[in-house]
Amino acid sequence: MPIQLIMFDFDGTLVDTAADLVSSANLFLKSKGQPPLPEETIRSHIGFGLRNLMLDTFPDARQTPAHIATMEREFLAIYDQEFLKTPQLFPGALEFLQSWTGSLAIVSNKRARYILPILKKLKVDSLNWSSIIGGDTFAQMKPHPTPFLEAMKKAGTDRATTVMVGDGEPDVEGAHTLGIHSIAVSFGYSPIERLVHLGANDTMGSFSELSEKLKTL
């Protein structure tokens, strides 16, 4: 059956947000008297949420949930000032989104309160999104089944007519667990070899390939 719903991850798949996340993370580390981290180190944490980056950087915080919550608030206060500075759609994304006649959804681990303003800034908030799901929309985030299942419920599709397009392990792992087709992008923030190993059905190097990839699923 033809694909009726495309679920997109956000950071590293639809939108390149790395520069603002990297600057925010290093500003946060500087505020804590820590040296900056390489861009690649920070990028590798994006799909899992910046909380994991903080816990890896400050392992003692794992023992004190209150400390974790405080650090999250401090990081987000910095990101609030940075997140709209340089986001941009990946090449070809706008053209594909405007041409697709089926349902579109965003299923991301990024907080929804950041996704919506970025979509507005990039002038794609008015597209026919069947759902926009962030990491704070439900109690569980990807790779938990809930975000995927809720997106399909909203669009009225099933597993056979849905595909997940993403650049992160939670995207591929969640889709694989549910038996949903997945396409891993090679221009995102995770090694493409790792995503193939986790069960991605196909890969793509640019949005210009996506229409043809969908025909083969």
C-alpha positions, 0 to 999 in steps of 0.5 A: 500500500502507498505511504499516507503519513510521513512522520519527520524527526525535527532536529537534524532531519527537517531543520538544522538547529545544531549551531544554536544547540552547540552555542547554548550547551557551551554557554551553559558549560561556561556558566558552570566553569567547565571548558567547551565541548567539541561540536561533534560531541554535542551534536551526538547528544541532540537526538537523545535530549540535552539532559543526557549531555548534562548528565554525562558532563556532570555525572554527580547530578544523577544522584540528585534529581533536584540538581538535574531539574535546576540545571535543566532550567538553567540550560533552557534559560540560555537556549530561550535566547539562542534557539531562533538565531540560526535554524534553517530547513535542510536543502530541498525540505521546503520543496518536498513538504509543499509537494507532498499530498499525504499527511505530515507529522512531526514526531520529535524529542525536542520540546514542542514549545521550541518546535512551533516558533521555529516552524513559524520563523521558517514559514512552514507552520501553516503547512497541513501538519496532522500533528506536531509532537514534541518530547514534552507532549506525552509522558513518554518520548521516542523510542517509546511507542506512544508518540508514533501511535498517537501521530498515526491515530491523528492521521488515521493511518496504520503501520503499513502506510506510515513511514518515519524519517529521522536521523537519530537512534530513537527514530529508527528504534521506535519505528523498528519496534512497531514495524513501521517503515523508517528512512534514515538521513545521512545529513543529520546528527547520528552516524548513518551506519549505526542507524542502518544497524538498528534496522532502518529500511532505507537511507537518503542523502538529501530530500531530492531522493525522498519521493523515489524512496517512498515508492520502494517501501 
